[in-house]
Amino acid sequence: MRRVGIPNSGPIDTSPARGRTATPRGLSDKARWYLPAALVTDAMGIALPVGAVFDATFQPHPVLCAVTAAAAWLIVQTARRRYTQRALGESRSGLSVVYDWMVLLGVLAVVRALLGEQSEPSVALLALTPGLLLTTACRKLTYRHLLASRREAHAVRRILVIGEPSAADYVVDQLAARTDHEYVVVGAIPVGLANLECGAPVAARLESLAPARPSADSGAVLTAARELGADLVLVAPGPRMAGERLRQLSWAVHDAGIPLAVLPGLTDVAVRRVELTSAAGLTLLHISPPLRRGVQVGLKEVLDRAGAGVGLLLLSPLFGLIAAAIRLGSKGPVFYQQIRHGVDCVPFTMWKFRTMVTDADDRKPELASANESDGLMFKMRRDPRVTRIGRILRRCSLDELPQLINVLRGEMSLVGPRPPLPEEVARYDEIALRRLSVKPGLTGLWQVSGRSDLSWDETLQLDLRYVDNWTFTSDVDVMARTFRAVVDGRGAY
């Protein structure tokens, strides 16, 4: 779907170049229940469990402790700006809640020491845990509601895009292709006379060369912003819109009370990797390199090996049941071994439960014309080689479990890009080869984002985003989202 807005209150053209019917009204269009729901959930989610647990375990001052803990939780959340209009509904990750909860524990530990409170620490920790879970659930609920609203172009910021036609086309197309952000394009002002191809309304045009009077630029931009009701002016700099010309335009836009944003030309770079500095009047963006060594990488290795070992131990009864079902369902071995490429293009033998007939690889060439993937991978929604038991295993992703052996051996990770076949790697270009900069994973962004329903370009983009922006906490988040993806089963075939 594409999302491009127009200024009036009538319906938006829903042709492929324009998007959905909607009238964006700004971030104030967020549902009014977000704030009271967050406040009530946070306060009651701490106060009620603390009061109940302290009373049931005969801890001193249960009511006072409950009120103090709830007040401290609200203060921590307020100090970290979780209740602002901009923050409400914007985060689905539970990691930020965990960080806030850890701060709460520290605050309450200090209060406990100052007041000489004598409650049992383990009981207090138990009583505070429901608050963590309820706040996380509330944030996920508001996030999903906000996403649904933005699919209809509500709770968004109306932006006016300025730049040379090719740059403006790129910005509009990128923003219109997805709905998981707060921006809707209501118009564009190209620099020069070339035509736009993105379908955004052309609100005005700026001269190719910087005008003698800056008011020529600012007048056109401010008039268009007022007529379109733009909440933000977004500039895509280029040879004809940079330096002093951009500086003077920013003065005029800010003096008119309109926020301005400048596109730095970076894509899929996490904010944490960007540092802003200045030198000799120049604004510099420092980009930190991807994490390839250090404490976080060591933690990932420990988590991989420990998780794989525990998983194999706990799942051994399930392995036995699956093995029996495979042997009863069709002739052939229980396990399927296949050569895949891992980190730095090193080949290894990947293990899976067999889900196809034994001559599946020999029959693959005759099915080449039925390939439903638009890239280097082979995918068929109704692959005739898959057995009845195999379809069930694939639907639940149980066929992937033997890859825990590969994780334990250090050939794979719990989280990472999908391990490719040798024939796929043989056709990789330099960009696709970057997928192999890290260990392939048992799960990854590709699995929690649609699996086989994704196009090759979408899969590659997700993998590169993971490779470049990986952190230990992002792995934890992906593993938490994997459970839902497995239960949902979309794209598993």
ABEGO torsion letter per residue (X at the ends): XBBBBBABABBBBABAAAEBBBBBAEAAABBAAAAAAAAAAAAAAAAAAAAAAAAAAGBBGAAAAAAAAAAAAAAAAAAAGAABAAABGABABAAAAAAAAAAAAAAAAAAAAAAGBABBAAAAAAAAAAAAAAAAAAAAAAAAAAAAAAAAGBGBBBBBBBEBAAAAAAAAAAAAABAABABBBAEBBBBEABBBAAGBBBABBBBABBBABAAAAAAAAAAAAAAAGBABBBBBBBAABBEAAAAAAAAAAAAAGBBBBBBAGBBGBBAAABBBBBBGGBBBBBBBBBBABEAAAAAAAAAAAAAAAAAAAAAAAAAAAAAAAAAAABBEBABBBBBBBBBGGBBBBBBBBBABBAAAAAAAAAAAAABABABABBBBABBAABBAAAAAAAAAGAAAAAAAAAAAAGABBABEBBBBBAAAAAABBAAAAAAAABBBBABBAAAAAGEAABBAAAAAAAAAAAAAABBAAAAAAAAAAAAAAAAAGBGBX
